[in-house]
Amino acid sequence: MKMDAQLLPEDINLNTYRQLMARYARLMEISRQLNSTLDLGTLLNRISAAATELTETQEASILLIDPNTGELRFEAASNLSGSAMEAIPVPMEGSLAGWVAKHGEPELVEDARSDSRWFGDVDKTTGTITRNLLAVPMRVHNQIIGVVEAMNKIHDKPWTSDDVNTLSALADQAAIAVQNARLFQQSDFIAEMVHELRTPLAALKASTALLLRSPLADNQREIVTIMQGETERLTEMTTSFLDLARLESGRTRLKIEAFNILDLIQECVRVVEHRAAERQITIDIAGRPCTVEADRGKIKQVLLNLLTNAIKYNREGGLISCAADLLDEGDNCPPNCARIQVRDTGYGISQDDQQRIFEKFYRVASTANDTTGTGLGLSIAYRIVEVHGGQMEVESEVGVGTVFVFTLPVAERQSLRGDY
Ligand code: ADP
């Protein structure tokens, strides 16, 4: 590529510019390589090797925050074996990596040993002498998950602002790859666990069903009925864990097809209407037919969850209204999307609870004791809508009712007038 030196900033010559471009090109290549593995060990080794290469340093290491304990731990270093590092926890207070993790900013230290935040234990154990270093945070979705450190510039060259930029860009890419690998590991573990749990749970379910068919004293029947209900709940929970793990790790495969969302709403209402009738709750459906492009099975799961909740958290004799319509750009949403609403006349959800309602395991304290549930349904529904490129929101007033609204992409051939 021919470059016009006059177009470059005054303080940068053509050679430096070429080096810079080569570095960025290499960074792009490394980023692609990082995303090609989901094995955490391989990934961490690649990141530390890339950090030394890009910053022209002798060593680099990666410290990750343990999601369970909040502690920082050495996970990989370009010059060390895994077993040597695992022995070195690094304190959040009183270490440079801890400082960077807490402040979320890069930090360049020209003379490590005179810095009061320098944590010397690692050098002592490994026999390394750290002279200077650059530490940058690893951030994913605004959350710091660790720190990448590059140590000792080769030939004691000076550090540049470009080193800071390149290592920061690498750390951001690395953070996403680490997060994906962790979720992948987790979902593999959960898949195995769910599989292992299913067999004893099926046996429990069959035994309680058998027991209930035999003559039992009233109090015994009551106990076995509780056992049966709880076994059912455990089975549901294991399936939910698996769903969530798959959704979070990006392993959910969507079977996208075009279908009429109003038909699906009707189908879901038929599934739950006997439960609504038990509490004298009426369900009505409004809106025009509209063809969405989505995974029908997954959207059915979303609708069934919203409808079941609208029944569970409704008052006796209450009302549930479902609606679907097409939106255009003026409606403050992405163009060409369908809006689906499930409204109830139930207990309502306070402003504070609304902030947390889509979190895993969150159940509103005032209703948790009166109803059974896991607190996972809404977080799954939220993520299912999210992986379709849609959004889910809640509006509610305590004592009046709640409306859950979500959007889905519509089929392209459909006009916004709603005819299809
Ligand atoms: P679960 O119903 O299993 O507890 P969800 O994730 O589906 O779990 O819902 C989380 C919590 O949100 C529920 O425990 C309940 O407190 C609250 N909630 C959900 N839907 C409604 C609703 N329509 N009205 C009032 N509260 C609701």
Boltz pocket constraint, residues with backbone or C-beta under 6 A from the ligand:
constraints:
  - pocket:
      binder: B
      contacts: [[A, 305], [A, 306], [A, 309], [A, 310], [A, 313], [A, 314], [A, 344], [A, 346], [A, 347], [A, 348], [A, 349], [A, 357], [A, 359], [A, 362], [A, 363], [A, 364], [A, 365], [A, 367], [A, 368], [A, 372], [A, 373], [A, 374], [A, 375], [A, 376], [A, 377], [A, 378], [A, 379], [A, 402]]
      max_distance: 6.0
